C-alpha cells in the first residue's frame, strides 16, 4: 500500500539527506514523498516500510529511499539511504520502448 506524505512525516535521517541535497543543488524540486507499507516476507506480520522522495534537478530525475522493518531481524537497510537517478531523456527512451508500463509493473503498482 502506498500513501503520499509530507517530508516532515518521513524519518529524520531521510529528511536531512534531502535538505543537504537541496542545499547543495538549489534548483532541485521536491516532486513527491511516498510511503510504502509491504509484507514481502513469508511471515506476513513483518511490515517493511519504505519512504521514497522523488526529486527533479533540471533533466535529472532522482529518488532517495529509506526503509525500515517492524522486525529487527529483517531490518537489513536501516542505516542506508539508497539513491537512484536517471536523465529524463533516457527515461523517455525506456517509456517509448515499453509503451508505458510493462504488464509486470501493472501487477505490482507499489513497485513503480
N, C-alpha and C positions, 0 to 999 in steps of 0.2 A: 504494500500500500504506500502511495506517495502523497505528500502534502507540501504545498508551498508554505514556507515560513519566512519570517524576517531574520536578518542576520543576527540580531541580538538573541534569538532563540537557539542559535547553534552553539556548540561548545566554545568556550573562551579561546582555546588553542587555535581553532579554525578562524574565529573572528580576528585574532591577532595576525594570523598569516595573511588574511585578505587585506586588512588595513596596511600591513607592511608592503604588500604588492602594490596596492593602490597609491601609496605614498611614493614608492619608487617609480611607478608609471602612472602619473596623474591623469592621463587621458583615458584610463580604463573605466569602463562602465560595468556596474554590477547588474546583470540581467535578471537573475532569479536565484533564490536559495530554496532547495528542496530537501525534505527529509523522507527517507525510505525506510520502512519497517518491514523486514522479511523474516521468514523462518526457513532458511536454506538447509538446515541440518536434519538428520533423522529424528532427533529429539525436538519436536515442534514447540516445546516450552521455551527453547532458547531463541531469543529475538535478536537479530542483527539489525542495528540502526545505523544507517549511513546518512551523512549530511553532505550535500553536494552544492557547491557555489559555482554558478555559471558566470563567467566574465568575458568581456569583449574589449580588446585593445587594438583599435584600427581593424586590420584584417586577421588578427589572431583571436581565435576562439579558445577559451581555456576553462577547465574545470579544476577545482580544488576539492578533494574528497577526504572525509574523515569518518571512520567507523568505530563503533563500539558494540560489544555484545552484552547481553544480560547475564551471561555466564563467563567468568574469567578464563575458564578452560578453553573457550572458543574465541577469546579476545586477542587474536593474532596481530592486529594492526593498530591497537590503541594509541601507540606513540608515533604513528606515522600519518603524515598528510600526503596523499597521492596527488600528483599534478599531471594533467593531460592537456595537450594543446594541439591545435591544427590550424593551418592557414585556411581562411574562409574559401578561397578559390579551390583548394584541394577538397574541401568538404563538398563543394559544388560538383566536382567530378564524381565523387562517390555517389552523391544523390542522383545524378544523371544516369550513372551506370546501373544502379539498382532500381531505378524508377520509384524512388521514395523509400519507404521502409520495406525491408525484406519480410517475407512471411514469418520467419523465426522471430524477428523483432516485434511483430504484431502480437505474437503469442505471449511475450514477456514484456509488457509495457513498462514495468518498473526498471527494466534494464536499459531502457533507451534514454 
